[in-house]
């Protein structure tokens, strides 16, 4: 970015600040200014024109620095954009594409400059979701399966494990494929940003991930740009034919800062004081993700609920834009369940079509079992006598729920999730205590990860099986 004097000489136009309202400024004297154009102040601060009339241009400032009435303003002739290259991998950036540590880095020769707010690709460039996305979390992979190119909302109260799950999903991509990960931290505390950087370093994700973040102390205008910059980076790698996982953490904060901007700009408020175009803003952003003929962008936006309420304005907006949602229940979290995912209030609309016939059958069977267990648990409160079949169902449900209790350090390969569920379903380990059963599960997972022959054998029988019944035949005949 050039300095104020350079742009002034280049455009030969100077404007003056006539009114200041926090980070919203009103500027006169730029006759050829355009909507969304960036402007630079004599102090070096950047801003963007968000609306215009015959008298003035309304500018949002990208910093919290003091700008006074009478300061000079120059046009830059460009809109908000970011410089892109493969050298972005492993970097931590702010929404303007600059490194968080302030250092300059050299882009490769194939660098390109792209606007951060563009139209989504049309339907002719897209294709159905047909490949599975493995998160490494058994409950999600088996009951709420996801696909590459899907947009799945992650919703729940504060401190219920949403971020932990997202980081597990990122770590799983390191083990399963060559997916690029882009993490957009919107209005985060600086200590959280430092922790994310440390996580990428320690988990081996740094060379395949990019962190785009804004701090809670940044100007609302800069925070607003965060998901757009992250999505533009994701599109750059998508256009290379790569699969990209992008996490937008979180869009409720993004909506709150957009509301602050529009209220300062005296826009007419709508429901909950949000502007009337908030749905359009988020829908256009999320529509840029999907499965394309060349590459894909899998998007996991985050929304924060209050008191487990899923009917909030922003929350329901994003639910209607996405292909399902995973609900982290505070009651489950308080009860000690990890991950605290409520499978009854979680939805995946396109994930099942990306998985095999065997996994679709297992997902249906598990869903029925979990619903049955919920009904029986309510019935048990009345102290009724239960039959032997009900006792067996409860015992099976207890073992399966124990398997679904998964620590955040553990990433379970999908084939072993399927095999362990099959083992439990057909009665293996039913005579063991819970600690002994967990020990056997860990042995099976470790063997799959370390023994190539065993792994190929498991993968083969899973590929040949079309249902749980088929898998039972293999387990019985092959004596696995």
C-alpha positions as CSV (number, residue, x, y, z in Angstrom):
1,X,0.0,0.0,0.0
2,X,1.4,3.4,-1.0
3,X,1.3,6.5,1.2
4,X,-1.1,9.4,1.2
5,X,1.1,11.7,-0.9
6,X,1.5,9.1,-3.7
7,X,-2.2,8.6,-4.0
8,X,-2.9,12.3,-3.9
9,X,-0.5,12.9,-6.8
10,X,-2.0,10.0,-8.6
11,X,-5.6,11.0,-8.4
12,X,-5.2,14.8,-8.1
13,X,-8.3,14.8,-5.8
14,X,-8.4,15.8,-2.2
15,X,-11.3,15.5,0.2
16,X,-11.9,16.7,3.7
17,X,-13.5,15.1,6.7
18,X,-16.6,17.1,7.7
19,X,-18.2,14.8,10.4
20,X,-17.0,12.1,12.6
21,X,-19.2,9.4,14.4
22,X,-16.8,7.0,16.0
23,X,-15.5,4.9,13.0
24,X,-18.0,6.4,10.5
25,X,-16.8,9.5,8.7
26,X,-18.4,11.9,6.2
27,X,-16.1,13.2,3.5
28,X,-16.6,15.9,0.9
29,X,-14.5,16.9,-2.1
30,X,-13.9,13.7,-4.0
31,X,-15.8,14.2,-7.2
32,X,-14.8,10.9,-8.9
33,X,-15.1,8.6,-5.8
34,X,-16.9,5.3,-6.3
35,X,-18.9,3.1,-4.0
36,X,-16.7,0.5,-2.1
37,X,-13.5,2.4,-3.1
38,X,-10.7,2.6,-0.5
39,X,-9.6,6.0,0.7
40,X,-6.5,7.0,2.6
41,X,-6.2,9.7,5.2
42,X,-3.3,12.1,5.7
43,X,-2.3,10.1,8.8
44,X,-2.1,6.9,6.7
45,X,-5.3,5.3,8.0
46,X,-7.5,3.4,5.5
47,X,-11.2,3.5,5.1
48,X,-13.9,2.4,2.6
49,X,-16.7,4.3,1.0
50,X,-20.0,2.5,2.0
51,X,-22.5,5.0,0.6
52,X,-22.6,8.3,-1.3
53,X,-24.9,11.2,-2.1
54,X,-24.4,14.5,-3.8
55,X,-22.9,16.2,-0.7
56,X,-20.6,13.7,0.8
57,X,-19.2,10.1,0.9
58,X,-19.8,8.0,3.9
59,X,-16.6,6.2,4.9
60,X,-16.0,3.4,7.4
61,X,-12.6,3.5,9.1
62,X,-10.4,0.3,9.4
63,X,-8.7,1.4,12.6
64,X,-9.6,3.0,15.9
65,X,-7.1,5.8,15.4
66,X,-8.4,9.3,16.0
67,X,-9.5,11.1,12.8
68,X,-10.5,14.7,13.2
69,X,-12.7,17.1,11.2
70,X,-10.7,18.9,8.5
71,X,-8.3,16.0,7.8
72,X,-7.4,15.5,4.2
73,X,-8.5,12.3,2.3
74,X,-7.3,10.9,-1.0
75,X,-8.8,8.2,-3.2
76,X,-6.8,5.0,-3.9
77,X,-8.6,4.0,-7.1
78,X,-9.1,0.4,-5.8
79,X,-11.6,-1.6,-3.7
80,X,-10.8,-3.9,-0.8
81,X,-8.6,-6.7,-2.1
82,X,-6.0,-9.1,-1.0
83,X,-2.7,-10.4,-2.6
84,X,-2.8,-14.2,-3.0
85,X,-0.1,-16.8,-3.6
86,X,0.9,-20.2,-2.3
87,X,3.2,-18.5,0.2
88,X,0.2,-17.7,2.3
89,X,0.2,-21.2,3.7
90,X,1.4,-21.2,7.3
91,X,0.8,-17.5,7.7
92,X,-1.4,-15.6,10.2
93,X,-3.0,-12.6,8.6
94,X,-5.3,-9.7,9.4
95,X,-8.4,-9.0,7.2
96,X,-6.2,-6.7,4.9
97,X,-3.9,-9.6,4.1
98,X,-1.0,-8.4,6.2
99,X,0.9,-10.6,8.6
100,X,-0.2,-10.2,12.3
101,X,3.4,-9.9,13.4
102,X,3.9,-6.9,11.1
103,X,6.6,-8.6,9.0
104,X,6.6,-8.4,5.3
105,X,6.8,-11.6,3.2
106,X,7.5,-12.2,-0.4
107,X,4.8,-13.7,-2.5
108,X,5.6,-16.2,-5.2
109,X,5.8,-15.1,-8.9
110,X,2.3,-16.4,-9.6
111,X,0.7,-14.0,-7.1
112,X,-2.7,-12.5,-7.9
113,X,-4.8,-9.7,-6.4
114,X,-8.5,-10.4,-5.9
115,X,-11.4,-8.4,-4.6
116,X,-12.7,-9.8,-1.4
117,X,-16.4,-9.2,-2.1
118,X,-17.4,-11.0,-5.3
119,X,-20.4,-12.8,-6.6
120,X,-20.7,-16.6,-6.0
121,X,-20.2,-19.0,-8.9
122,X,-23.3,-20.0,-10.7
123,X,-25.1,-23.4,-10.7
124,X,-23.4,-24.4,-13.9
125,X,-20.0,-24.4,-12.1
126,X,-21.2,-26.7,-9.3
127,X,-21.8,-30.4,-8.8
128,X,-23.5,-32.5,-6.2
129,X,-21.7,-33.3,-2.9
130,X,-20.4,-36.8,-3.5
131,X,-17.3,-37.3,-1.3
132,X,-17.3,-37.7,2.5
133,X,-15.7,-35.3,4.9
134,X,-14.1,-37.2,7.8
135,X,-14.0,-35.2,11.0
136,X,-12.5,-37.9,13.2
137,X,-15.3,-37.5,15.7
138,X,-17.3,-40.8,15.6
139,X,-20.6,-39.4,16.6
140,X,-20.5,-36.9,13.7
141,X,-19.1,-39.3,11.1
142,X,-21.6,-42.0,11.8
143,X,-24.8,-40.2,12.9
144,X,-24.5,-36.7,11.3
145,X,-22.1,-37.4,8.4
146,X,-20.8,-34.5,6.3
147,X,-19.6,-34.2,2.7
148,X,-16.9,-32.3,1.0
149,X,-18.5,-29.1,-0.3
150,X,-21.2,-29.0,2.4
151,X,-22.1,-26.0,4.5
152,X,-22.8,-27.2,8.0
153,X,-23.6,-24.8,10.8
154,X,-21.9,-25.5,14.2
155,X,-24.1,-24.0,16.9
156,X,-24.2,-24.0,20.7
157,X,-23.7,-21.9,23.8
158,X,-20.4,-20.5,24.9
159,X,-17.8,-23.0,26.2
160,X,-19.6,-26.2,25.0
161,X,-16.8,-27.5,22.8
162,X,-17.5,-26.0,19.4
163,X,-14.0,-24.8,18.8
164,X,-12.5,-28.1,20.0
165,X,-14.6,-30.0,17.5
166,X,-13.6,-27.7,14.7
167,X,-9.9,-28.1,15.5
168,X,-10.4,-31.9,15.6
169,X,-12.0,-31.7,12.1
170,X,-8.9,-29.8,10.9
171,X,-6.5,-32.3,12.4
172,X,-8.5,-35.1,10.7
173,X,-7.9,-33.5,7.3
174,X,-4.1,-33.8,7.9
175,X,-4.5,-37.6,8.3
176,X,-7.1,-38.2,5.5
177,X,-6.3,-36.0,2.5
178,X,-4.5,-32.9,1.2
179,X,-7.2,-30.5,2.1
180,X,-6.2,-26.8,2.8
181,X,-7.6,-25.3,6.0
182,X,-8.6,-21.7,6.4
183,X,-9.6,-20.5,9.8
184,X,-11.4,-17.1,10.2
185,X,-11.3,-15.9,13.8
186,X,-13.8,-13.0,13.9
187,X,-13.4,-10.6,16.8
188,X,-11.4,-13.0,18.9
189,X,-9.4,-12.2,22.1
190,X,-5.8,-11.8,21.2
191,X,-4.9,-14.6,23.7
192,X,-7.2,-16.9,21.7
193,X,-5.4,-16.0,18.4
194,X,-2.1,-16.8,20.0
195,X,-3.5,-20.2,21.2
196,X,-4.7,-21.0,17.7
197,X,-1.3,-20.2,16.2
198,X,0.4,-22.5,18.8
199,X,-2.2,-25.2,17.9
200,X,-1.4,-25.1,14.2
201,X,2.3,-25.2,15.0
202,X,2.1,-28.2,17.4
203,X,-0.4,-30.3,15.4
204,X,1.5,-30.1,12.1
205,X,-1.2,-28.1,10.4
206,X,0.8,-25.0,9.9
207,X,2.1,-25.8,6.4
208,X,-1.5,-26.5,5.2
209,X,-3.5,-23.9,7.0
210,X,-4.0,-20.1,7.0
211,X,-5.3,-18.1,9.9
212,X,-7.2,-14.9,9.2
213,X,-8.2,-13.1,12.4
214,X,-9.4,-9.9,13.8
215,X,-9.2,-9.0,17.5
216,X,-12.2,-7.8,19.5
217,X,-10.4,-4.5,20.0
218,X,-10.1,-3.9,16.2
219,X,-12.4,-1.4,14.4
220,X,-15.8,-2.8,13.4
221,X,-15.0,-2.1,9.7
222,X,-11.9,-4.3,9.9
223,X,-13.8,-7.1,11.8
224,X,-16.5,-7.0,9.1
225,X,-14.0,-7.9,6.4
226,X,-12.6,-11.0,8.2
227,X,-14.8,-13.7,6.7
228,X,-14.6,-12.1,3.2
229,X,-10.8,-12.2,3.2
230,X,-10.8,-15.8,4.4
231,X,-13.4,-16.9,1.8
232,X,-11.3,-15.1,-1.0
233,X,-8.2,-17.1,0.1
234,X,-10.3,-20.3,0.1
235,X,-11.5,-19.5,-3.5
236,X,-7.9,-19.0,-4.6
237,X,-6.9,-22.5,-3.6
238,X,-10.2,-23.9,-4.9
239,X,-9.4,-22.5,-8.3
240,X,-6.2,-24.6,-8.3
241,X,-8.5,-27.7,-8.1
242,X,-7.9,-28.2,-4.3
243,X,-10.3,-29.0,-1.6
244,X,-10.6,-26.4,1.1
245,X,-12.1,-26.4,4.6
246,X,-13.0,-23.0,5.8
247,X,-14.2,-22.2,9.4
248,X,-16.0,-19.0,10.2
249,X,-15.8,-18.5,13.9
250,X,-18.3,-16.9,14.5
251,X,-21.0,-15.3,12.4
252,X,-23.1,-14.1,15.4
253,X,-20.2,-11.8,16.4
254,X,-19.9,-10.7,12.7
255,X,-23.6,-9.8,12.7
256,X,-23.2,-7.8,15.9
257,X,-20.4,-5.7,14.6
258,X,-22.3,-5.2,11.3
259,X,-25.3,-4.0,13.4
260,X,-23.0,-1.6,15.2
261,X,-21.8,-0.2,11.8
262,X,-25.2,0.3,10.4
263,X,-26.6,1.9,13.6
264,X,-23.7,4.4,13.6
265,X,-24.5,5.1,10.0
266,X,-28.1,5.8,10.9
267,X,-29.6,2.9,8.8
268,X,-33.1,2.0,9.7
269,X,-33.0,-0.9,12.2
270,X,-35.0,-4.1,11.7
271,X,-35.6,-7.1,14.0
272,X,-33.3,-7.0,17.1
273,X,-31.9,-3.8,15.6
274,X,-30.1,-5.7,12.9
275,X,-30.1,-4.0,9.4
276,X,-32.6,-5.3,6.8
277,X,-29.8,-6.7,4.6
278,X,-28.2,-8.9,7.2
279,X,-29.7,-12.1,5.7
280,X,-28.4,-11.1,2.2
281,X,-24.9,-10.3,3.7
282,X,-24.5,-13.8,5.2
283,X,-26.3,-15.7,2.4
284,X,-24.0,-14.2,-0.3
285,X,-21.0,-15.0,1.8
286,X,-21.9,-18.7,2.4
287,X,-23.1,-19.2,-1.2
288,X,-19.4,-18.8,-2.2
289,X,-18.8,-22.2,-0.6
290,X,-19.8,-25.5,-2.2
291,X,-18.7,-28.4,-4.3
292,X,-17.5,-27.2,-7.8
293,X,-16.4,-28.8,-11.0
294,X,-12.9,-27.7,-10.1
295,X,-12.1,-27.9,-6.4
296,X,-14.4,-27.4,-3.4
297,X,-15.0,-25.3,-0.4
298,X,-16.4,-27.0,2.7
299,X,-17.7,-24.3,5.1
300,X,-18.3,-24.7,8.8
301,X,-19.8,-21.4,10.1
302,X,-20.2,-21.0,13.8
303,X,-23.1,-19.4,15.6
304,X,-23.4,-18.9,19.3
305,X,-26.7,-19.5,21.1
306,X,-27.9,-18.3,24.4
307,X,-29.4,-20.7,26.9
308,X,-29.6,-23.4,24.3
309,X,-32.1,-21.4,22.3
310,X,-32.0,-22.2,18.6
311,X,-34.7,-19.8,17.6
312,X,-32.6,-16.6,17.6
313,X,-32.7,-14.3,14.6
314,X,-29.2,-14.7,13.3
315,X,-29.1,-18.4,14.3
316,X,-32.2,-19.3,12.3
317,X,-31.0,-17.1,9.4
318,X,-27.8,-19.1,9.1
319,X,-29.7,-22.4,9.6
320,X,-31.8,-21.6,6.5
321,X,-28.7,-20.9,4.4
322,X,-26.7,-24.0,5.3
323,X,-27.1,-27.8,4.6
324,X,-27.7,-28.7,8.2
325,X,-26.4,-27.9,11.7
326,X,-24.5,-29.6,14.6
327,X,-25.9,-28.5,18.0
328,X,-23.7,-28.5,21.0
329,X,-26.0,-28.8,24.0
330,X,-25.0,-27.2,27.3
331,X,-27.1,-29.8,29.2
332,X,-25.0,-32.6,27.6
333,X,-21.8,-30.7,28.4
334,X,-22.8,-30.2,32.1
335,X,-23.6,-34.0,32.2
336,X,-20.1,-34.7,31.2
337,X,-20.7,-35.9,27.6
338,X,-17.8,-35.1,25.2
339,X,-18.4,-34.1,22.6
340,X,-21.6,-32.4,23.8
341,X,-23.5,-32.9,20.5
342,X,-27.2,-33.4,20.7
343,X,-27.9,-35.9,17.8
344,X,-31.7,-35.4,18.1
345,X,-31.4,-31.6,17.3
346,X,-28.6,-31.9,14.8
347,X,-29.3,-32.2,11.0
348,X,-27.3,-33.1,7.9
349,X,-29.2,-32.7,4.6
350,X,-26.6,-33.7,2.0
351,X,-24.0,-35.6,4.0
352,X,-25.5,-39.0,3.7
353,X,-25.5,-39.0,-0.1
354,X,-21.7,-38.6,-0.1
355,X,-21.2,-41.8,1.9
356,X,-21.4,-45.5,1.1
357,X,-24.5,-47.6,1.3
358,X,-23.0,-49.4,4.4
359,X,-22.6,-46.1,6.3
360,X,-26.1,-44.9,5.3
361,X,-27.5,-48.1,6.8
362,X,-25.4,-47.7,10.0
363,X,-26.5,-44.1,10.3
364,X,-30.2,-45.1,10.0
365,X,-29.8,-48.0,12.5
366,X,-27.9,-45.8,15.0
367,X,-30.5,-43.0,14.7
368,X,-33.3,-45.4,15.5
369,X,-31.4,-46.9,18.4
370,X,-30.7,-43.4,19.9
371,X,-34.3,-42.4,19.6
372,X,-35.4,-45.7,21.3
373,X,-32.9,-45.2,24.1
374,X,-34.3,-41.7,24.7
375,X,-37.8,-43.1,24.9
376,X,-36.7,-45.9,27.3
377,X,-34.8,-43.5,29.6
378,X,-37.9,-41.4,30.1
379,X,-39.9,-44.6,30.7
380,X,-37.4,-45.8,33.3
381,X,-38.1,-42.8,35.5
382,X,-41.5,-44.4,36.4
383,X,-39.8,-47.6,37.7
384,X,-41.6,-49.9,35.3
385,X,-40.5,-53.5,34.9
386,X,-38.6,-54.1,31.7
387,X,-38.2,-57.2,29.5
388,X,-35.0,-59.0,28.6
389,X,-35.1,-57.4,25.1
390,X,-35.3,-53.9,26.7
391,X,-32.4,-54.7,29.0
392,X,-30.3,-55.8,26.0
393,X,-31.2,-52.6,24.1
394,X,-30.2,-50.5,27.2
395,X,-26.9,-52.4,27.5
396,X,-26.1,-51.9,23.8
397,X,-27.0,-48.2,24.1
398,X,-24.7,-47.8,27.1
399,X,-21.8,-49.4,25.3
400,X,-22.3,-47.3,22.1
401,X,-22.7,-44.1,24.1
402,X,-19.5,-45.0,25.9
403,X,-17.7,-45.3,22.5
404,X,-19.1,-41.9,21.5
405,X,-17.4,-40.3,24.5
406,X,-14.3,-39.1,22.8
407,X,-11.6,-36.9,24.1
408,X,-10.4,-33.9,22.0
409,X,-7.0,-35.5,21.5
410,X,-8.3,-38.6,19.9
411,X,-9.0,-38.7,16.1
412,X,-10.7,-42.0,15.1
413,X,-10.5,-43.1,11.5
414,X,-13.9,-43.7,9.9
415,X,-13.3,-47.4,9.0
416,X,-12.6,-48.1,12.7
417,X,-15.6,-46.2,13.8
418,X,-17.7,-48.4,11.6
419,X,-16.0,-51.6,12.8
420,X,-16.2,-50.8,16.5
421,X,-19.9,-50.0,16.1
422,X,-20.3,-53.4,14.3
423,X,-18.4,-55.2,17.1
424,X,-20.7,-53.6,19.7
425,X,-23.8,-54.2,17.7
426,X,-23.2,-57.9,17.4
427,X,-22.3,-58.4,21.1
428,X,-18.5,-58.3,21.2
429,X,-17.0,-57.1,24.5
430,X,-20.4,-57.3,26.2
431,X,-19.0,-59.3,29.1
432,X,-16.2,-56.8,29.7
433,X,-16.2,-53.9,32.1
434,X,-16.2,-50.3,30.6
435,X,-12.4,-49.8,31.2
436,X,-11.7,-53.2,29.6
437,X,-13.9,-52.4,26.7
438,X,-12.3,-49.0,26.1
439,X,-8.9,-50.8,26.2
440,X,-9.9,-53.2,23.5
441,X,-11.2,-50.4,21.4
442,X,-7.9,-48.5,21.7
443,X,-6.0,-51.7,20.7
444,X,-8.2,-52.1,17.6
445,X,-7.7,-48.4,16.6
446,X,-3.9,-48.6,17.2
447,X,-3.6,-51.8,15.2
448,X,-5.5,-50.2,12.2
449,X,-3.2,-47.2,12.3
450,X,0.0,-49.2,12.5
451,X,-0.6,-52.5,10.7
452,X,-0.9,-52.0,6.9
453,X,-2.1,-55.5,6.3
454,X,-4.9,-55.2,8.9
455,X,-5.9,-51.8,7.5
456,X,-6.1,-53.0,3.9
457,X,-8.2,-56.0,5.2
458,X,-10.6,-53.8,7.1
459,X,-10.9,-51.4,4.2
460,X,-11.7,-54.2,1.8
461,X,-14.5,-55.8,3.8
462,X,-16.1,-52.4,4.4
463,X,-16.0,-51.7,0.7
464,X,-17.6,-55.0,-0.1
465,X,-20.3,-54.7,2.6
466,X,-23.6,-53.0,1.8
467,X,-25.3,-53.2,5.2
468,X,-24.7,-54.2,8.8
469,X,-26.0,-57.7,8.0
470,X,-23.3,-58.1,5.3
471,X,-20.7,-56.9,7.7
472,X,-21.8,-59.4,10.4
473,X,-21.2,-62.2,7.9
474,X,-17.6,-61.0,7.3
475,X,-17.0,-60.6,11.1
476,X,-18.3,-64.1,11.7
477,X,-16.6,-65.9,8.8
478,X,-13.3,-64.0,8.8
479,X,-13.1,-64.2,12.6
480,X,-11.9,-60.6,12.9
